[in-house]
């Protein structure tokens, strides 16, 4: 496949509409409301001579195709005060999509960014697959529909002004939301909104602004919600004042998914100060009280006899044995030389910084729920089923979230809040304790990955990877997309997880015949599609073995990758990071550079890091922690086609880097006797200040495709792989177990009974 063919394919996927003019609607409404009418992308090209599924269609393409049929139900409204409203059918969890969405509208409509008001849409079942946030798909799939709706609004406003003034549209000018006509007449779009409104829904066509006229898209902008974020003005779930919704927490089992047997002191706990209700629910014993402090006191006082959980007696060692037994064979070892290795990736927590939470008010005939949900339609359907109510009797409000990384695709807190409110017949404001999410929440599955690369001389003949994982739960909506589009996917009759795996993984190198297969086992854990899902582990294993192969062939790791990458865009990203990071410079003993590449969803990323593994760094004292190596420098280069907001993209890549550092050096859950030992952020070691690089540069490549590619998760896999490769070069031993410090338990585990640890009393003694 030539670069020209590949570029044509990328353009075909990126531009699923063959015409410059787009269909849309002016909707019947008191003020101007417009929407796009888009059709699904054409069938994937059948003439591409490539074994790579993702060169035909990838996960992002599938999610976009699933969203397109209902794009006409997403509307832009021009208000009489001159502001523009848009209810975003995706969830803002800190990734900045409210800002990038506002930029799209402001660009196409020709209004200042400050005039655009982005809210989050309530759960709307009629949107089907158009209200699912994940897979780096938001900007990719909404880029054209939002712009079309905004462009229709602009045209309609110009026509209204022309009609009112008896002028031709060509005689009018537009600047910052003000229309000016002959005779110095002018009108703000707010005053034109009613005139431009439709008395009946009608179809119209529109042309979008060409890229060379962009003044907002592609330019760096601060977050539209930045001031609210730093002043406490943003409203998260726990900030909402729902009448009589009192704090509620749950006493949870000591082992994963245990169940309540009996409670010996229910009446005693009910009589504790501030406690209003205590009730047994499927996941534990719920306590409602005047304050969360009172809830914690009550949870700690409960004496519960627990039934076994779904992972009873299991440990890291036993799960690893299960995984190895489930590994698919790599096949007969080739007659030609090869490099081969098995990598192990331990459980990792999928806790967001914001605790898992929800508010629920359940009545006999209706229910209302507030929570940060990335699959609100699925949540609404599940809640209605749980309560035995018609779907229309359940209202689900989507709130902004403080982080997600896949966690908020699940709605367990909302279901619990609904269950408690239903049983006690009162509103509740339910919040998980941080120990709850570490021990009973969603985890990134433990996995192994076996890789074999065969070669002869300077030619790579074949690549095989067999990834084996504890089962990933895809019951949050992605599975339904695969089912709905199964007949159109080039993956055959395979399951949800295997479909996800095949559509999200790719081989960027010219490595001859290559294959990747997923095997899953053990559904006894609460797992989730943590940020980048399979890619960090899969790519890390691949890039480490690429380093080994380069060394075996006597090649420089960077030059080896450059020579085998198949795409000009990919090589440009790798070259840029090598140049900016001064690849190959002389480094002190026990320090090294690492470089890695990852591509997905029509985007590419490369990361170069410098890692310090000197004894004085590795062994520096950290209270109840393992300091380990430190990344001292990182350079990230990304090509996302067209970055709507380069400043927001830079922030995303910084977060991706922190994820990558954590996955290699510090972050894991230790499984023992059916429960995880970690119980909060003080002993779950996500990247800390002592592991972050003092020197960090993010390079956003110039636009290459004319529209956005996937970006939200893009940098995680390459960051993880670069840190791992640097570790291998600095220590002289390629790491095969992640994180590298998992074998060292650096803290005293907190007890599981009571499930909520005592509040710390000595914090000030450890301030540094």
N, C-alpha and C positions, 0 to 999 in steps of 0.2 A: 504494500500500500504506500503510494507516494505521499509526500507532504502536500502536494496539490490536491490529491484525492481526499486526504484527511481534512484539509482546510475546507473543501467543498462540503464534506459531510458535516463538519462543525457548523458551517453557515446554514446548512439545510435544517439542522436541529435547532440552531439558535433563532432562525427566522422561519417559523412554521407557517407564515402567511406570505403568499407569493406576491401580493399586491401592496402598493404603498398606501392605498385607501382602505379604510376599515369601516365595517358596519357597526352601528350602535343605536341607542334609543334615547329619545327624550321622553321621560315618563310623565304621566298625568299626575300633577301635584301642584299645591299652591305656590311653591317657589320652584326654581329651576333644579331639577334632579335628572341626572344623566347616567347612562350605563353603557358598557361595551357589549357587543354581541360577537363572540369569537367562536371559531370552530376548532375542533381538535386538529393537531398536527397531522400531516399526511403520513401514510404508512412508511415505516423505515425502509431505506433503500436496500434492495435485494442484491445489488451488484457489487457490494463491498467485499472484496476477497480477503476476509480477515476472520480468524477464529475468536476474536474478542467480542463477547456479547455486548460489552459497554460501548463498542464502536458502532453498534446498531441501535441500542437503546440502553440507557442507564436508569438508575433509581430516580434521579431528578426528572428525566423525561417522562417516566411513568406517572410520577406525582403531578407533573404539569398537565399531562393529558387527562388525568382524572379530574383536575380542577377546572379545565376549560369549559365544559358544557354548562356550568352554572356561573360563569364569569359575568353574565348579564344581570345577575341578581345583586351585584356589588355596585353601589351607586355613589356618585359624587354630588353633593348638594351645595348650592350657593345660597347663603343666607342673606336676609335683608340688611343685616349690619355690615355686609361686605366680607364676612369670614366665609371660609369654605370648610364643610364638614365631610368627614369620611370615617365610616365605621369599619376598621380593619378586621377582616376575618382571620387574623393570625394573632398570636399572643406575644406581647412584648415582655420579655423576661431579662432585659438588660442588653440584648444584642443590638439594639438601636434601630429596629425596623420602623418604629414610629417616625424617626427622623428621615430615613431614606424614603419612606412612603410620602411624607410631606414634601420632600424634594421633588418627587415625580409629579405631584399635583401642581406644585408651585411653578415648575418648569413649563409644563404643557398649558396650564391655564394663564400663565403670565401674571402671577400675583406674588407679593412678598411672602417669604417663608413664614413670617410671623402671623400671617392671616389664616394659615391652614390649621385646622383643629382635627387631630387624629384621636379617635376613641377606639376601644376594643369592642367588637360586636358580641352581643349575647349569643348563646348557642342557637344556631339556625339550621335545623335539620334539612331544610330545602337546599342548602348549599352542598349537601352530600360530602364530597371529598375536598371541597374548597375551603374547609375550616379545620385543617390539620397542620400544625406547625412542627416541622421536622425536616431532616434530610437536606438542610441548607437550601430549602426550596422557596422561601417566601418571596424574595426579590426576583428570583428566576421566573416564577410562575405569574406574579402579579405585575411585572414590569410593563407589559403591553396593555392589559385590560385597564389598569388605572390610568395610564396615559390617554387611552382612547376615550374614556369617560370624561376626563378633564378637557380634552381637545373638543369634544362635542359641546361641552358647556361653554367654552370660549366662543365657538362659532355661533351658538345660539344667542349669546349675549350681544355679539356684534350685530347679528340680524335684528334683534330687538331694538337696538339703538338706531340702526339704519331706518327701520320702519317708523320709529317715533319721530325722527328728524327729517324724513323724506329724502334721505341720502342713499347713495350706493355704499355697500360694504367697503369697496375699494377706496372710498374717500375717508374712511375712519382710521384712526391710529389707536394703539393700545399700549399703555405703559403702567406697570405696577397696579393693575386692576382698575385703571381709569380709562374709559373710552372717550376719545376726543373726535369731534366732527367739524364740518364746515360752520363758519361763523363763530368759532371759539366755543362751541357747545361742548360740554363734557358731562360725564355721568360715571359715578362709581358703580361697580358691578352689583353692589347691594341694592341700589335703586333700580337696577335693570332686572333683578331676579324675578320679580313677579311678572313683568312684561314678557320675559323669556320663557316662563313656565309653560308647560304643555297642558292643554285641556283634555287631551287624549294621548295615549302612548303612540308614538310614531317612530318609524325607522329613519335613520339618516346615515350619511357617510361622512368620513372625515380623513384628513391627512395629518400625520404626526410631524412634529417639528424635526427637521434633519439634525443630525448630531453636530454639524459644524455651527449650528446656531445655539447650542446649549450654553446657558449662563449659570445654571445651578447644578444640573446633573454632571457628575465627574469632578466637581470642585469640593474641596474639603470644607465641611461645616461642623460646628459644634452641635451637640445633641439639643434637640428642641426642648427636652425635659431636663436639661442639665441643672438649671437653677432650682427647679422643684426637687430634684434629687438631693442636692447638697443642703437645701434649707429645710428638708423634712416635709415639703409640700406634696410629694407624690403619695398617692393612696394605695397601699397594698392591702391585702385581705384583712390583716389584723388591725389596720387603721380605720376600718369602716365601722360606723356607728349604727348598727342594726338594733332597733328597740328590743330590749330584754334578751339579747343574745349574750349570755354570760360565758365566761371562760370555761372550757371543758378540756380535760385530758384523759388519757386511757392508761390504765395499769396493764402492761403487756407481759406476755409469757417469757420465761427465762431461756427458752429455745425457739428457734425459727418456726413460726406458724403454730405454736402450741395453742391449746384450747383450755378454756376454763373448766375445771372439774367441779369445784365448789368454793364458796367464799364463807369463811367462818365468822366474820365480824362486820357484815353489811350494816346492821342497825347501828353499831358503834361508830362507823365511819360517817354514816348519814347524819349523826348528831354532832359531828365536829364543827367548830366555828366556821361560818361562811359557806358550808357545804349545803347545796340545795337538793341535789339528786345524786344517787349512785345506782347504776344499772349495768347488768351483764349484757354484753354484745358479742357477736361472733369472734372478734379479735381481742377481747379482754374485758376489763371492767372500767366503764366510763364514769368519770366524776365531774359534775358541774358545780361550780362554786363562785363566790363573789370575785375572786382574783385568781390568777394563775398560781400565785404562791400558795393559796389555800388548796388549790388542786394538787399541787406537788405534795403538800403535807398529807393529803388524803390518800393519794396514790401510794406513798411510802408506808402508810399505816395499814393498807389492805393486806389481809392474810388469805392468800388464794392457793388452792390446790390445783395444780396444772396437769393437763393431759399431754402426752408426747406430741412433738411437732413433726414437721415433714422432713427434717434433716437430723432427726434424733441420733445422737452418737457419732455423727460424722465429723471428720477433721480434714485439714489440708491434705494429709497423707492418704486418707481413704478416697477422697474425691479425685486426687491425682491418679490413683489406681484405676478408678472408674474411667477416667479420661483415656488413659493408655489402653485400656481394654476396648474402648470404642474407636480408637484411631483406625482410619482407613489406610490400607497399604499404599506405599509409594510405588509398588510394582517391582519387577525384577531389576536388580542393579545393572546399569548399562555397562557394556564392555569398554566404553571409553572412560576417561577419568571423570570424576565428579567430586563435588563438595556437598556435604550433607550435615544437618544438625536438627536437634529437637529443642524447642524453646518452651518454657513454662511461664504462664502469666497468672498470678494469683488474683483472688477476688479483690475488687476495689469498690469503695463506697460511691454511690451516686447521689449523695446528699448535696442539695443546693445550700447556699449560705442562708437563705430564708427558710425557716422551719416549715415543714409540711403542714398546711393549715386549710381550713374551710369554715364557712358560716352556713348554717342551714336553719330554715324555718319551715317545718312540715306541719301542715294542717290536714284535716280529714279529707279534704277535696282538692288540695293543691300543695305544691312545695316550691320553695325559692332557695336557691343556693348561690353563694358567692365564693369563687376560688380562682386561682391562676391555673388555667387548664389549657393544654395544647391540643387536646382532642375533645372539645366541649360537646360535640354532637354525640360522640360515643358515651360520654359521661351522662348526658341527659337521657339517653336511651336506657342506660343501665340503672339510673336512679328511678325512672318511671317504672321499669320492670320490677325493681326491688319493692317499690311502694304499691304496685298494682294500680297505678294511675294512668290516665291517658297521657300521651306525650305532650299534648297542648296544655296540660295542667301543671307541668314542671317548667320553671323558669331557671335558667342557669346563666348567671352573670359572670363574665370573664374579667378578672382583675389583673393588674400588672403584677409580675412576679420578680422576686429578687434572685434570679438565677434559675437554671433548669438543667441544661446539659442532658436532656432526655428525661429527667426525673418527672417533669410535669406532664408528660404524655400519659401518666397514670393518675388516677383520681381516687386513690384509696382514702385520702383524708375526707374528700367530699362524701364518699359512700358512708364512712364512719359517722360523719356529722349528721347525715340524713337518718342513719339508723338510730342514733342517740335521740335526736329531736322527735322522731316518730314514736319512740318508746316512752319518753317522758312528757311529750306533748308541749314542749317549750323550745324556743329558739336557742341555738348553741353556737359558740365561737370556739371551734375545736383547733387545738394546736398540738402537734407532736413535740415531744422533748427531743433534743439533739441525739440522746442515746437511743431513742426509738428509731430514728432514721438510719443510724449506723448499724443497729442490730436487727431490726425488723423491716427496714426499708428496702429500696431497690439497690441491687448491686450489679456491677459489671461482672459477667461470668468468669469463673476460672477457666483457663483454656491452655491447650498445648498447640504448637504449630510445628510440623515437620516440613523441612524444605530440602530439596535436592536439585542441584544444578549440574548438568553434564556439559562437558566441553571437549574440544579437540583442537590443540594449537591455540590460535587466537579466536576461534569461533565457538560461541555458545550454542549447543545443540538442543537443549531442552531444559524446561523449568517445571517442577512439580511441587505443589504445596498442599498439605493435608492439615486442615485446621479443625481441631476438635474442641468443643466447648460445652460447658454446662448450658442447658437450653436457655435461649433468650426469649423472653415473653414479648410477643408482638401482638397482643390482644387489644392494643390501644387504637387501632384504626388502620395501620399500614397493611395488616393482613387482609382486611376487607378490600383495600385497593387492589392487591394482587389477585384476589378472587374475582373481582369485577372485570379486570382486564386480562384474565388468564389466557383467553383465546388469542390475544394480540401480542403476547410476550414470547420472545424466542428462547424460552427456557424449558419447554416441555412440561411434563406433569410432575413437578416437584413441589415440596412444601414451602410454607411461608418463609422460614428462615433461610432455606437454601436459595429461594428466589431473591430474597434481600441480599444475601451474600454474593450471588453471581452478578446482580445488577449494581452493586456498590464497589466491587473490586475490579481492578484492571492491571494489565501488564504494560508498563510504559517502555520497556526495553525490548530490543530485538533479540530475544532469547530463544528463537526457534519455536518448536512445539511446546506449548505450555498449558498447564491445567491447574485449577484450584478447586478443591472440594471441601465442603463443610460436613462435619458429623457432630451431632449433638446428643447429649445424654443427661439424665437426672433432672427432673422437673420439680424437685423438692425445694428449690430456692426462689426467692423473690428477685427476679432479675429484670433488667431493663436495658434499652438501647442507649447506653451512655454515649456522650458526644463522640461522633465519628464511628460509633458502633464497632464493627469488626476491624476497621482499617488500621488503628494504631498497632494492634498486635500483629496483624498480617503484614503490614508494611515494615514494621520493625524487624521481624524475622527475615523478610526478604532483603532489606538493606544491609543487615549484618552479614548475611551470606554473600551478598554482592561484594562487601569489603573483603571477605575471606577469599573469594574467587579472584578479585583484583590482586591481592597479595600473592596468591598462588601463581598467577600469570606474570607477576613482576610488574604490575601496572599501578599507576597512581589512582587512588579511589575516585578522585574527581574526574580525571581524564577518562577512566574506564567508563564511568556513568555517561559522560558526554558522548563518547564514541558509540555507545549502544542505545541511547535514547532515540526514539523513532520520530519525534516531532520537533519542528523548529521552535515552536513556543516553549516546549519543555527545555530544550537546550539553552534557550535565551535566559530562562529563569535560573537554571543551574549556573550558567556562566556569570550572571549578574551577582549571585550570592558568593561565588568563588572570588570574583574580583573585589567586591566590597568588603569581604571578610579576610582578604589577603591570604587566601588558601596557600598552604605549603610553607608558610613562614617558619623560621626556626623557633622551637618551643623548648622550655626547660624540661628536665627529666620529670616524669610522673605527671606531665600535663600534655594535652593533645587537642587537635582539632578533629571534629567529626562533621561529615556532610551527608545529606540524604535528600531524596526526592520523593514526592507523592503527587499524583494527579487524580482528580475526581470531578464529576459533574461539570465538565467543560472548563475546568480551571486547573491551574498547576501551581505547586509550591516547592521551594527548595529552602533548606535551613542549614546554616553553618554555625556550629558552636565551638567554644573553647572550654575545656573542662580541666579543673584543678584536682588532681588525685594525690597530691603530696601528703605525706603523713601528718604534717602539722595542720593541714586543712581537714582531712578525713577524721582525725581524732580530736578535733577541738570540742570542748565540753558543751553539751546542750542538755538542759534539765529534762529528764524523762524523754529523751529523744536521741536519735542517731544523726549526727551532723552529716557525715559522709562527704562525697565530693561536692564541688561547687561549680556551676556553670558561671564562668567569668565574662563571657562575651557571647552574643548571639546576633546573627544577621538572618533576616527572613526576607525572601523575595517571592512575590505572588503575582500571578497573572489570572485575573478573574474575568477576562474579556473586557468588560466595562465596569469600573467601580463607581457605583452611584454616589457614594460618599467615601472618598479615600480615607478621611480621618476616622470614620467609623470602622473601616476595614482594618486600619492599623491597630485599633483597640482590640478587634476580634483576634488578630494574629498574636498580640501580646498575651491574651488569655489562652490561646492555643499553645503557645510556648510554655506557659506555666503548667498546663495540663501535661505536656510532654515530659517536662522535667520531673513532675510528680510521679508519672507512671514508671519512669526508669529508676529513680533514686529513692523515693520515700513512701509512696502511697500504696497501702494494701490493707486488707482485712485479714485477721488471723482467725481461722475456724477451728474451734475446739469443742468437742462434746456437744455438737449441735447448735452452737451459738458463736457469734463473732465477739472477740475480746474487746475490740475498740468500742468506745461509748460516747464519743464526742470529738470535737475538733482538737481538743488538747492531746489526744493520743491517736488520732487519725492524721497522719502527717502529709497533708497536701503541701505543695511547694510553699516554703516559708521564706522569710527575708534572707536567711543565711544561705539559701540555695539559688536565689535569683541573680541574674547577671547585672553587674554595675553598668555594663555597656551593651546597649540593645538598639538595633536599627531594623526598621521595617521598610522595605522597598516595594512600592506598588508600581507594577510595570504599566507602561502606556497602554491605552485601549488597543485590543487586537481583534475583537470579533464584532463590536457594535452593540452588544447587549450583555447583561450580567450573566456570569456563571455562578455556581454554588460557592459560597465563601464562609458560611458560619462555622464550619468544622474543618475547613481546608488545612489549617496549619498544624493540627494535633499530631497526625501520623508522621509527618516529616520531622517535627520537633522531637518526638519520642525517638525516632530512628537515629537522628543526628546525635543526640545525647548518648544513646547506646553505643553508636560507632565510636564516638570520642572516648567513652569509657574503655572500650576494647583496645584502642590504640594507646591510651595512657597507661593502662595496667599490663598490657601485653597478653591479656586473656579475654577472649570474646565472652561477654555475659550471655548466659542462657536462661537465667531465672530472674523474673521481674516482680517487684522492684529488687534491686541488687542487695538491699539490706533486709529483705523479708525474714531471713533466718534469725535476725537479732530482735528479740522482744525487749524493747527499751523502756517499758513502763510496767507498772503493777496494774493488772486488769481490775477494773471496778466490778463489784458483785452484780449478778443479774437479778437478785432478789434483795431488796426491792429494785424494780427495773430502772427507776430514776435515781441516779447517783446524788449524794448529798451535795448541796451547794458549796462551792469552795469558800474557805474562810481565810486563806493565806495568800491571796493573789498579790497583794502589795509586797510581800516578802520576796517575790521573784521578778520584780520589775527591773529591767536593765536599760 
